[in-house]
Amino acid sequence: MPDNPRGWEHQQVRARLLPDAYGTPCPRCGKPMLKGQDLDLGHTVDVADGATGPGDRIEHTSCNRSDGATAQQRRSQFNPSREW
């Protein structure tokens, strides 16, 4: 498992939620989350969309990071100060 750069609170929440996540569906893709898979502590509302804090659910790493990237792309495409 890769080192987590997020800090103590993030690591504690992940450690608490992870055991109950095994065998349940990923909230993003619906496929089961299994021991041995890369799993992240994710946010119901993506960080790119304004979420703060350590996260609130376990997700597949690939689902979490691809959806986060998608949210970031949405934000960068919308620039309210852009003049037309």
mmCIF file as gemmi writes it, N, C-alpha and C atoms, coordinates in Angstrom:
data_model
loop_
_atom_site.group_PDB
_atom_site.id
_atom_site.type_symbol
_atom_site.label_atom_id
_atom_site.label_alt_id
_atom_site.label_comp_id
_atom_site.label_asym_id
_atom_site.label_entity_id
_atom_site.label_seq_id
_atom_site.pdbx_PDB_ins_code
_atom_site.Cartn_x
_atom_site.Cartn_y
_atom_site.Cartn_z
_atom_site.occupancy
_atom_site.B_iso_or_equiv
_atom_site.pdbx_formal_charge
_atom_site.auth_seq_id
_atom_site.auth_asym_id
_atom_site.pdbx_PDB_model_num
ATOM 1 N N . MET Axp A 1 ? 0.847 -1.177 0 1 0 ? 1 A 1
ATOM 2 C CA . MET Axp A 1 ? 0 0 0 1 0 ? 1 A 1
ATOM 3 C C . MET Axp A 1 ? 0.893 1.24 0 1 0 ? 1 A 1
ATOM 4 N N . PRO Axp A 2 ? 0.611 2.218 -0.846 1 0 ? 2 A 1
ATOM 5 C CA . PRO Axp A 2 ? 1.449 3.41 -0.919 1 0 ? 2 A 1
ATOM 6 C C . PRO Axp A 2 ? 1.333 4.249 0.344 1 0 ? 2 A 1
ATOM 7 N N . ASP Axp A 3 ? 2.386 5.015 0.632 1 0 ? 3 A 1
ATOM 8 C CA . ASP Axp A 3 ? 2.355 5.926 1.769 1 0 ? 3 A 1
ATOM 9 C C . ASP Axp A 3 ? 1.264 6.967 1.55 1 0 ? 3 A 1
ATOM 10 N N . ASN Axp A 4 ? 0.609 7.348 2.625 1 0 ? 4 A 1
ATOM 11 C CA . ASN Axp A 4 ? -0.466 8.331 2.537 1 0 ? 4 A 1
ATOM 12 C C . ASN Axp A 4 ? 0.053 9.681 3.007 1 0 ? 4 A 1
ATOM 13 N N . PRO Axp A 5 ? 0.109 10.664 2.116 1 0 ? 5 A 1
ATOM 14 C CA . PRO Axp A 5 ? 0.64 11.981 2.484 1 0 ? 5 A 1
ATOM 15 C C . PRO Axp A 5 ? -0.381 12.873 3.188 1 0 ? 5 A 1
ATOM 16 N N . ARG Axp A 6 ? -1.561 12.384 3.474 1 0 ? 6 A 1
ATOM 17 C CA . ARG Axp A 6 ? -2.653 13.23 3.938 1 0 ? 6 A 1
ATOM 18 C C . ARG Axp A 6 ? -2.62 13.602 5.408 1 0 ? 6 A 1
ATOM 19 N N . GLY Axp A 7 ? -1.981 12.84 6.245 1 0 ? 7 A 1
ATOM 20 C CA . GLY Axp A 7 ? -1.912 13.217 7.648 1 0 ? 7 A 1
ATOM 21 C C . GLY Axp A 7 ? -2.642 12.255 8.567 1 0 ? 7 A 1
ATOM 22 N N . TRP Axp A 8 ? -2.475 12.537 9.853 1 0 ? 8 A 1
ATOM 23 C CA . TRP Axp A 8 ? -2.942 11.646 10.897 1 0 ? 8 A 1
ATOM 24 C C . TRP Axp A 8 ? -4.449 11.433 10.871 1 0 ? 8 A 1
ATOM 25 N N . GLU Axp A 9 ? -5.228 12.501 10.802 1 0 ? 9 A 1
ATOM 26 C CA . GLU Axp A 9 ? -6.692 12.363 10.835 1 0 ? 9 A 1
ATOM 27 C C . GLU Axp A 9 ? -7.186 11.525 9.664 1 0 ? 9 A 1
ATOM 28 N N . HIS Axp A 10 ? -6.665 11.786 8.489 1 0 ? 10 A 1
ATOM 29 C CA . HIS Axp A 10 ? -7.035 11.02 7.292 1 0 ? 10 A 1
ATOM 30 C C . HIS Axp A 10 ? -6.729 9.535 7.505 1 0 ? 10 A 1
ATOM 31 N N . GLN Axp A 11 ? -5.56 9.238 8.007 1 0 ? 11 A 1
ATOM 32 C CA . GLN Axp A 11 ? -5.154 7.848 8.223 1 0 ? 11 A 1
ATOM 33 C C . GLN Axp A 11 ? -6.042 7.162 9.259 1 0 ? 11 A 1
ATOM 34 N N . GLN Axp A 12 ? -6.428 7.879 10.307 1 0 ? 12 A 1
ATOM 35 C CA . GLN Axp A 12 ? -7.286 7.308 11.338 1 0 ? 12 A 1
ATOM 36 C C . GLN Axp A 12 ? -8.686 7.003 10.799 1 0 ? 12 A 1
ATOM 37 N N . VAL Axp A 13 ? -9.259 7.902 10.036 1 0 ? 13 A 1
ATOM 38 C CA . VAL Axp A 13 ? -10.589 7.688 9.461 1 0 ? 13 A 1
ATOM 39 C C . VAL Axp A 13 ? -10.539 6.512 8.49 1 0 ? 13 A 1
ATOM 40 N N . ARG Axp A 14 ? -9.516 6.471 7.642 1 0 ? 14 A 1
ATOM 41 C CA . ARG Axp A 14 ? -9.38 5.363 6.691 1 0 ? 14 A 1
ATOM 42 C C . ARG Axp A 14 ? -9.268 4.033 7.422 1 0 ? 14 A 1
ATOM 43 N N . ALA Axp A 15 ? -8.436 3.974 8.449 1 0 ? 15 A 1
ATOM 44 C CA . ALA Axp A 15 ? -8.251 2.738 9.211 1 0 ? 15 A 1
ATOM 45 C C . ALA Axp A 15 ? -9.558 2.284 9.869 1 0 ? 15 A 1
ATOM 46 N N . ARG Axp A 16 ? -10.372 3.239 10.317 1 0 ? 16 A 1
ATOM 47 C CA . ARG Axp A 16 ? -11.645 2.905 10.953 1 0 ? 16 A 1
ATOM 48 C C . ARG Axp A 16 ? -12.67 2.383 9.943 1 0 ? 16 A 1
ATOM 49 N N . LEU Axp A 17 ? -12.721 2.971 8.744 1 0 ? 17 A 1
ATOM 50 C CA . LEU Axp A 17 ? -13.731 2.611 7.747 1 0 ? 17 A 1
ATOM 51 C C . LEU Axp A 17 ? -13.352 1.399 6.897 1 0 ? 17 A 1
ATOM 52 N N . LEU Axp A 18 ? -12.072 1.161 6.714 1 0 ? 18 A 1
ATOM 53 C CA . LEU Axp A 18 ? -11.61 0.133 5.778 1 0 ? 18 A 1
ATOM 54 C C . LEU Axp A 18 ? -12.136 -1.276 6.078 1 0 ? 18 A 1
ATOM 55 N N . PRO Axp A 19 ? -12.081 -1.78 7.304 1 0 ? 19 A 1
ATOM 56 C CA . PRO Axp A 19 ? -12.534 -3.157 7.536 1 0 ? 19 A 1
ATOM 57 C C . PRO Axp A 19 ? -13.987 -3.403 7.125 1 0 ? 19 A 1
ATOM 58 N N . ASP Axp A 20 ? -14.854 -2.436 7.331 1 0 ? 20 A 1
ATOM 59 C CA . ASP Axp A 20 ? -16.264 -2.597 6.967 1 0 ? 20 A 1
ATOM 60 C C . ASP Axp A 20 ? -16.515 -2.427 5.477 1 0 ? 20 A 1
ATOM 61 N N . ALA Axp A 21 ? -15.548 -1.9 4.746 1 0 ? 21 A 1
ATOM 62 C CA . ALA Axp A 21 ? -15.719 -1.668 3.306 1 0 ? 21 A 1
ATOM 63 C C . ALA Axp A 21 ? -15.502 -2.931 2.48 1 0 ? 21 A 1
ATOM 64 N N . TYR Axp A 22 ? -14.696 -3.861 2.984 1 0 ? 22 A 1
ATOM 65 C CA . TYR Axp A 22 ? -14.408 -5.08 2.223 1 0 ? 22 A 1
ATOM 66 C C . TYR Axp A 22 ? -15.7 -5.834 1.922 1 0 ? 22 A 1
ATOM 67 N N . GLY Axp A 23 ? -15.871 -6.18 0.65 1 0 ? 23 A 1
ATOM 68 C CA . GLY Axp A 23 ? -17.038 -6.927 0.217 1 0 ? 23 A 1
ATOM 69 C C . GLY Axp A 23 ? -18.244 -6.076 -0.117 1 0 ? 23 A 1
ATOM 70 N N . THR Axp A 24 ? -18.174 -4.776 0.154 1 0 ? 24 A 1
ATOM 71 C CA . THR Axp A 24 ? -19.293 -3.888 -0.171 1 0 ? 24 A 1
ATOM 72 C C . THR Axp A 24 ? -19.039 -3.232 -1.531 1 0 ? 24 A 1
ATOM 73 N N . PRO Axp A 25 ? -20.081 -2.725 -2.181 1 0 ? 25 A 1
ATOM 74 C CA . PRO Axp A 25 ? -19.883 -2.074 -3.475 1 0 ? 25 A 1
ATOM 75 C C . PRO Axp A 25 ? -19.195 -0.717 -3.338 1 0 ? 25 A 1
ATOM 76 N N . CYS Axp A 26 ? -18.316 -0.431 -4.266 1 0 ? 26 A 1
ATOM 77 C CA . CYS Axp A 26 ? -17.702 0.888 -4.349 1 0 ? 26 A 1
ATOM 78 C C . CYS Axp A 26 ? -18.811 1.903 -4.613 1 0 ? 26 A 1
ATOM 79 N N . PRO Axp A 27 ? -18.841 3.005 -3.873 1 0 ? 27 A 1
ATOM 80 C CA . PRO Axp A 27 ? -19.9 3.988 -4.089 1 0 ? 27 A 1
ATOM 81 C C . PRO Axp A 27 ? -19.834 4.685 -5.445 1 0 ? 27 A 1
ATOM 82 N N . ARG Axp A 28 ? -18.711 4.588 -6.134 1 0 ? 28 A 1
ATOM 83 C CA . ARG Axp A 28 ? -18.593 5.227 -7.45 1 0 ? 28 A 1
ATOM 84 C C . ARG Axp A 28 ? -18.917 4.286 -8.604 1 0 ? 28 A 1
ATOM 85 N N . CYS Axp A 29 ? -18.413 3.042 -8.553 1 0 ? 29 A 1
ATOM 86 C CA . CYS Axp A 29 ? -18.609 2.139 -9.701 1 0 ? 29 A 1
ATOM 87 C C . CYS Axp A 29 ? -19.558 0.981 -9.419 1 0 ? 29 A 1
ATOM 88 N N . GLY Axp A 30 ? -19.805 0.683 -8.154 1 0 ? 30 A 1
ATOM 89 C CA . GLY Axp A 30 ? -20.714 -0.388 -7.791 1 0 ? 30 A 1
ATOM 90 C C . GLY Axp A 30 ? -20.081 -1.772 -7.726 1 0 ? 30 A 1
ATOM 91 N N . LYS Axp A 31 ? -18.823 -1.9 -8.141 1 0 ? 31 A 1
ATOM 92 C CA . LYS Axp A 31 ? -18.143 -3.198 -8.074 1 0 ? 31 A 1
ATOM 93 C C . LYS Axp A 31 ? -17.641 -3.425 -6.65 1 0 ? 31 A 1
ATOM 94 N N . PRO Axp A 32 ? -17.518 -4.705 -6.228 1 0 ? 32 A 1
ATOM 95 C CA . PRO Axp A 32 ? -17.098 -4.972 -4.85 1 0 ? 32 A 1
ATOM 96 C C . PRO Axp A 32 ? -15.682 -4.497 -4.561 1 0 ? 32 A 1
ATOM 97 N N . MET Axp A 33 ? -15.491 -4.052 -3.333 1 0 ? 33 A 1
ATOM 98 C CA . MET Axp A 33 ? -14.166 -3.667 -2.863 1 0 ? 33 A 1
ATOM 99 C C . MET Axp A 33 ? -13.615 -4.841 -2.061 1 0 ? 33 A 1
ATOM 100 N N . LEU Axp A 34 ? -12.455 -5.348 -2.469 1 0 ? 34 A 1
ATOM 101 C CA . LEU Axp A 34 ? -11.907 -6.573 -1.903 1 0 ? 34 A 1
ATOM 102 C C . LEU Axp A 34 ? -10.547 -6.338 -1.287 1 0 ? 34 A 1
ATOM 103 N N . LYS Axp A 35 ? -10.203 -7.182 -0.308 1 0 ? 35 A 1
ATOM 104 C CA . LYS Axp A 35 ? -8.866 -7.119 0.279 1 0 ? 35 A 1
ATOM 105 C C . LYS Axp A 35 ? -7.85 -7.322 -0.832 1 0 ? 35 A 1
ATOM 106 N N . GLY Axp A 36 ? -6.758 -6.602 -0.763 1 0 ? 36 A 1
ATOM 107 C CA . GLY Axp A 36 ? -5.718 -6.681 -1.779 1 0 ? 36 A 1
ATOM 108 C C . GLY Axp A 36 ? -5.859 -5.642 -2.876 1 0 ? 36 A 1
ATOM 109 N N . GLN Axp A 37 ? -7.039 -5.046 -3.013 1 0 ? 37 A 1
ATOM 110 C CA . GLN Axp A 37 ? -7.225 -3.976 -3.995 1 0 ? 37 A 1
ATOM 111 C C . GLN Axp A 37 ? -6.741 -2.657 -3.395 1 0 ? 37 A 1
ATOM 112 N N . ASP Axp A 38 ? -6.352 -1.741 -4.261 1 0 ? 38 A 1
ATOM 113 C CA . ASP Axp A 38 ? -5.988 -0.403 -3.813 1 0 ? 38 A 1
ATOM 114 C C . ASP Axp A 38 ? -7.279 0.364 -3.529 1 0 ? 38 A 1
ATOM 115 N N . LEU Axp A 39 ? -7.44 0.779 -2.274 1 0 ? 39 A 1
ATOM 116 C CA . LEU Axp A 39 ? -8.642 1.489 -1.848 1 0 ? 39 A 1
ATOM 117 C C . LEU Axp A 39 ? -8.242 2.8 -1.186 1 0 ? 39 A 1
ATOM 118 N N . ASP Axp A 40 ? -8.987 3.85 -1.483 1 0 ? 40 A 1
ATOM 119 C CA . ASP Axp A 40 ? -8.73 5.184 -0.949 1 0 ? 40 A 1
ATOM 120 C C . ASP Axp A 40 ? -9.842 5.61 -0.012 1 0 ? 40 A 1
ATOM 121 N N . LEU Axp A 41 ? -9.528 6.525 0.864 1 0 ? 41 A 1
ATOM 122 C CA . LEU Axp A 41 ? -10.541 7.251 1.607 1 0 ? 41 A 1
ATOM 123 C C . LEU Axp A 41 ? -10.96 8.404 0.709 1 0 ? 41 A 1
ATOM 124 N N . GLY Axp A 42 ? -12.202 8.397 0.285 1 0 ? 42 A 1
ATOM 125 C CA . GLY Axp A 42 ? -12.687 9.42 -0.634 1 0 ? 42 A 1
ATOM 126 C C . GLY Axp A 42 ? -13.729 10.314 0.017 1 0 ? 42 A 1
ATOM 127 N N . HIS Axp A 43 ? -14.212 11.236 -0.769 1 0 ? 43 A 1
ATOM 128 C CA . HIS Axp A 43 ? -15.203 12.213 -0.317 1 0 ? 43 A 1
ATOM 129 C C . HIS Axp A 43 ? -16.497 12.037 -1.107 1 0 ? 43 A 1
ATOM 130 N N . THR Axp A 44 ? -17.63 12.146 -0.444 1 0 ? 44 A 1
ATOM 131 C CA . THR Axp A 44 ? -18.913 12.116 -1.13 1 0 ? 44 A 1
ATOM 132 C C . THR Axp A 44 ? -18.989 13.281 -2.115 1 0 ? 44 A 1
ATOM 133 N N . VAL Axp A 45 ? -18.525 14.443 -1.686 1 0 ? 45 A 1
ATOM 134 C CA . VAL Axp A 45 ? -18.365 15.605 -2.559 1 0 ? 45 A 1
ATOM 135 C C . VAL Axp A 45 ? -16.871 15.706 -2.848 1 0 ? 45 A 1
ATOM 136 N N . ASP Axp A 46 ? -16.486 15.673 -4.128 1 0 ? 46 A 1
ATOM 137 C CA . ASP Axp A 46 ? -15.072 15.696 -4.491 1 0 ? 46 A 1
ATOM 138 C C . ASP Axp A 46 ? -14.372 16.94 -3.947 1 0 ? 46 A 1
ATOM 139 N N . VAL Axp A 47 ? -13.102 16.797 -3.613 1 0 ? 47 A 1
ATOM 140 C CA . VAL Axp A 47 ? -12.288 17.92 -3.141 1 0 ? 47 A 1
ATOM 141 C C . VAL Axp A 47 ? -12.308 19.042 -4.176 1 0 ? 47 A 1
ATOM 142 N N . ALA Axp A 48 ? -12.257 18.683 -5.448 1 0 ? 48 A 1
ATOM 143 C CA . ALA Axp A 48 ? -12.285 19.693 -6.511 1 0 ? 48 A 1
ATOM 144 C C . ALA Axp A 48 ? -13.596 20.468 -6.529 1 0 ? 48 A 1
ATOM 145 N N . ASP Axp A 49 ? -14.639 19.892 -5.923 1 0 ? 49 A 1
ATOM 146 C CA . ASP Axp A 49 ? -15.933 20.569 -5.85 1 0 ? 49 A 1
ATOM 147 C C . ASP Axp A 49 ? -16.164 21.236 -4.501 1 0 ? 49 A 1
ATOM 148 N N . GLY Axp A 50 ? -15.124 21.272 -3.663 1 0 ? 50 A 1
ATOM 149 C CA . GLY Axp A 50 ? -15.213 22.018 -2.426 1 0 ? 50 A 1
ATOM 150 C C . GLY Axp A 50 ? -15.174 21.213 -1.141 1 0 ? 50 A 1
ATOM 151 N N . ALA Axp A 51 ? -15.034 19.895 -1.213 1 0 ? 51 A 1
ATOM 152 C CA . ALA Axp A 51 ? -14.984 19.093 0.009 1 0 ? 51 A 1
ATOM 153 C C . ALA Axp A 51 ? -13.752 19.451 0.835 1 0 ? 51 A 1
ATOM 154 N N . THR Axp A 52 ? -13.913 19.396 2.129 1 0 ? 52 A 1
ATOM 155 C CA . THR Axp A 52 ? -12.802 19.589 3.048 1 0 ? 52 A 1
ATOM 156 C C . THR Axp A 52 ? -12.806 18.426 4.019 1 0 ? 52 A 1
ATOM 157 N N . GLY Axp A 53 ? -11.778 18.301 4.797 1 0 ? 53 A 1
ATOM 158 C CA . GLY Axp A 53 ? -11.709 17.227 5.776 1 0 ? 53 A 1
ATOM 159 C C . GLY Axp A 53 ? -11.059 15.983 5.219 1 0 ? 53 A 1
ATOM 160 N N . PRO Axp A 54 ? -11.018 14.943 6.052 1 0 ? 54 A 1
ATOM 161 C CA . PRO Axp A 54 ? -10.259 13.752 5.69 1 0 ? 54 A 1
ATOM 162 C C . PRO Axp A 54 ? -10.964 12.797 4.739 1 0 ? 54 A 1
ATOM 163 N N . GLY Axp A 55 ? -12.198 12.971 4.428 1 0 ? 55 A 1
ATOM 164 C CA . GLY Axp A 55 ? -12.943 12.031 3.605 1 0 ? 55 A 1
ATOM 165 C C . GLY Axp A 55 ? -13.964 11.305 4.455 1 0 ? 55 A 1
ATOM 166 N N . ASP Axp A 56 ? -14.906 10.632 3.799 1 0 ? 56 A 1
ATOM 167 C CA . ASP Axp A 56 ? -15.993 10.015 4.558 1 0 ? 56 A 1
ATOM 168 C C . ASP Axp A 56 ? -16.403 8.642 4.058 1 0 ? 56 A 1
ATOM 169 N N . ARG Axp A 57 ? -15.687 8.093 3.065 1 0 ? 57 A 1
ATOM 170 C CA . ARG Axp A 57 ? -16.041 6.767 2.569 1 0 ? 57 A 1
ATOM 171 C C . ARG Axp A 57 ? -14.856 6.141 1.86 1 0 ? 57 A 1
ATOM 172 N N . ILE Axp A 58 ? -14.89 4.818 1.773 1 0 ? 58 A 1
ATOM 173 C CA . ILE Axp A 58 ? -13.845 4.073 1.081 1 0 ? 58 A 1
ATOM 174 C C . ILE Axp A 58 ? -14.289 3.837 -0.355 1 0 ? 58 A 1
ATOM 175 N N . GLU Axp A 59 ? -13.362 3.987 -1.3 1 0 ? 59 A 1
ATOM 176 C CA . GLU Axp A 59 ? -13.62 3.813 -2.737 1 0 ? 59 A 1
ATOM 177 C C . GLU Axp A 59 ? -12.41 3.131 -3.365 1 0 ? 59 A 1
ATOM 178 N N . HIS Axp A 60 ? -12.618 2.512 -4.532 1 0 ? 60 A 1
ATOM 179 C CA . HIS Axp A 60 ? -11.46 2.035 -5.293 1 0 ? 60 A 1
ATOM 180 C C . HIS Axp A 60 ? -10.561 3.241 -5.585 1 0 ? 60 A 1
ATOM 181 N N . THR Axp A 61 ? -9.267 3.04 -5.506 1 0 ? 61 A 1
ATOM 182 C CA . THR Axp A 61 ? -8.323 4.118 -5.803 1 0 ? 61 A 1
ATOM 183 C C . THR Axp A 61 ? -8.557 4.667 -7.201 1 0 ? 61 A 1
ATOM 184 N N . SER Axp A 62 ? -8.728 3.774 -8.173 1 0 ? 62 A 1
ATOM 185 C CA . SER Axp A 62 ? -8.907 4.236 -9.555 1 0 ? 62 A 1
ATOM 186 C C . SER Axp A 62 ? -10.192 5.041 -9.714 1 0 ? 62 A 1
ATOM 187 N N . CYS Axp A 63 ? -11.255 4.645 -9.037 1 0 ? 63 A 1
ATOM 188 C CA . CYS Axp A 63 ? -12.52 5.385 -9.122 1 0 ? 63 A 1
ATOM 189 C C . CYS Axp A 63 ? -12.377 6.761 -8.473 1 0 ? 63 A 1
ATOM 190 N N . ASN Axp A 64 ? -11.775 6.779 -7.294 1 0 ? 64 A 1
ATOM 191 C CA . ASN Axp A 64 ? -11.607 8.028 -6.565 1 0 ? 64 A 1
ATOM 192 C C . ASN Axp A 64 ? -10.781 9.023 -7.36 1 0 ? 64 A 1
ATOM 193 N N . ARG Axp A 65 ? -9.694 8.565 -7.898 1 0 ? 65 A 1
ATOM 194 C CA . ARG Axp A 65 ? -8.79 9.495 -8.583 1 0 ? 65 A 1
ATOM 195 C C . ARG Axp A 65 ? -9.301 9.906 -9.956 1 0 ? 65 A 1
ATOM 196 N N . SER Axp A 66 ? -10.001 9.035 -10.653 1 0 ? 66 A 1
ATOM 197 C CA . SER Axp A 66 ? -10.522 9.438 -11.959 1 0 ? 66 A 1
ATOM 198 C C . SER Axp A 66 ? -11.694 10.393 -11.791 1 0 ? 66 A 1
ATOM 199 N N . ASP Axp A 67 ? -12.558 10.174 -10.81 1 0 ? 67 A 1
ATOM 200 C CA . ASP Axp A 67 ? -13.664 11.101 -10.581 1 0 ? 67 A 1
ATOM 201 C C . ASP Axp A 67 ? -13.166 12.437 -10.061 1 0 ? 67 A 1
ATOM 202 N N . GLY Axp A 68 ? -12.14 12.429 -9.219 1 0 ? 68 A 1
ATOM 203 C CA . GLY Axp A 68 ? -11.551 13.682 -8.752 1 0 ? 68 A 1
ATOM 204 C C . GLY Axp A 68 ? -10.961 14.478 -9.892 1 0 ? 68 A 1
ATOM 205 N N . ALA Axp A 69 ? -10.297 13.789 -10.814 1 0 ? 69 A 1
ATOM 206 C CA . ALA Axp A 69 ? -9.723 14.463 -11.98 1 0 ? 69 A 1
ATOM 207 C C . ALA Axp A 69 ? -10.824 15.044 -12.854 1 0 ? 69 A 1
ATOM 208 N N . THR Axp A 70 ? -11.916 14.307 -13.003 1 0 ? 70 A 1
ATOM 209 C CA . THR Axp A 70 ? -13.039 14.791 -13.8 1 0 ? 70 A 1
ATOM 210 C C . THR Axp A 70 ? -13.632 16.055 -13.183 1 0 ? 70 A 1
ATOM 211 N N . ALA Axp A 71 ? -13.762 16.065 -11.87 1 0 ? 71 A 1
ATOM 212 C CA . ALA Axp A 71 ? -14.294 17.249 -11.187 1 0 ? 71 A 1
ATOM 213 C C . ALA Axp A 71 ? -13.363 18.442 -11.371 1 0 ? 71 A 1
ATOM 214 N N . GLN Axp A 72 ? -12.066 18.199 -11.29 1 0 ? 72 A 1
ATOM 215 C CA . GLN Axp A 72 ? -11.1 19.282 -11.484 1 0 ? 72 A 1
ATOM 216 C C . GLN Axp A 72 ? -11.189 19.835 -12.901 1 0 ? 72 A 1
ATOM 217 N N . GLN Axp A 73 ? -11.382 18.96 -13.886 1 0 ? 73 A 1
ATOM 218 C CA . GLN Axp A 73 ? -11.522 19.416 -15.271 1 0 ? 73 A 1
ATOM 219 C C . GLN Axp A 73 ? -12.778 20.258 -15.432 1 0 ? 73 A 1
ATOM 220 N N . ARG Axp A 74 ? -13.883 19.851 -14.783 1 0 ? 74 A 1
ATOM 221 C CA . ARG Axp A 74 ? -15.116 20.643 -14.853 1 0 ? 74 A 1
ATOM 222 C C . ARG Axp A 74 ? -14.883 22.039 -14.299 1 0 ? 74 A 1
ATOM 223 N N . ARG Axp A 75 ? -14.184 22.125 -13.177 1 0 ? 75 A 1
ATOM 224 C CA . ARG Axp A 75 ? -13.936 23.431 -12.555 1 0 ? 75 A 1
ATOM 225 C C . ARG Axp A 75 ? -13.051 24.301 -13.434 1 0 ? 75 A 1
ATOM 226 N N . SER Axp A 76 ? -12.047 23.705 -14.081 1 0 ? 76 A 1
ATOM 227 C CA . SER Axp A 76 ? -11.137 24.513 -14.892 1 0 ? 76 A 1
ATOM 228 C C . SER Axp A 76 ? -11.805 24.988 -16.179 1 0 ? 76 A 1
ATOM 229 N N . GLN Axp A 77 ? -12.83 24.27 -16.64 1 0 ? 77 A 1
ATOM 230 C CA . GLN Axp A 77 ? -13.536 24.681 -17.856 1 0 ? 77 A 1
ATOM 231 C C . GLN Axp A 77 ? -14.49 25.837 -17.571 1 0 ? 77 A 1
ATOM 232 N N . PHE Axp A 78 ? -14.968 25.943 -16.34 1 0 ? 78 A 1
ATOM 233 C CA . PHE Axp A 78 ? -15.874 27.012 -15.96 1 0 ? 78 A 1
ATOM 234 C C . PHE Axp A 78 ? -15.078 28.097 -15.27 1 0 ? 78 A 1
ATOM 235 N N . ASN Axp A 79 ? -14.987 29.24 -15.904 1 0 ? 79 A 1
ATOM 236 C CA . ASN Axp A 79 ? -14.265 30.358 -15.326 1 0 ? 79 A 1
ATOM 237 C C . ASN Axp A 79 ? -15.184 31.572 -15.39 1 0 ? 79 A 1
ATOM 238 N N . PRO Axp A 80 ? -15.825 31.91 -14.261 1 0 ? 80 A 1
ATOM 239 C CA . PRO Axp A 80 ? -16.825 32.999 -14.291 1 0 ? 80 A 1
ATOM 240 C C . PRO Axp A 80 ? -16.227 34.349 -14.624 1 0 ? 80 A 1
ATOM 241 N N . SER Axp A 81 ? -14.929 34.53 -14.511 1 0 ? 81 A 1
ATOM 242 C CA . SER Axp A 81 ? -14.347 35.836 -14.828 1 0 ? 81 A 1
ATOM 243 C C . SER Axp A 81 ? -13.975 35.944 -16.306 1 0 ? 81 A 1
ATOM 244 N N . ARG Axp A 82 ? -14.139 34.857 -17.046 1 0 ? 82 A 1
ATOM 245 C CA . ARG Axp A 82 ? -13.792 34.871 -18.467 1 0 ? 82 A 1
ATOM 246 C C . ARG Axp A 82 ? -14.771 35.751 -19.246 1 0 ? 82 A 1
ATOM 247 N N . GLU Axp A 83 ? -14.245 36.628 -20.059 1 0 ? 83 A 1
ATOM 248 C CA . GLU Axp A 83 ? -15.091 37.5 -20.864 1 0 ? 83 A 1
ATOM 249 C C . GLU Axp A 83 ? -15.301 36.884 -22.232 1 0 ? 83 A 1
ATOM 250 N N . TRP Axp A 84 ? -16.509 36.981 -22.73 1 0 ? 84 A 1
ATOM 251 C CA . TRP Axp A 84 ? -16.842 36.417 -24.047 1 0 ? 84 A 1
ATOM 252 C C . TRP Axp A 84 ? -16.901 37.486 -25.069 1 0 ? 84 A 1
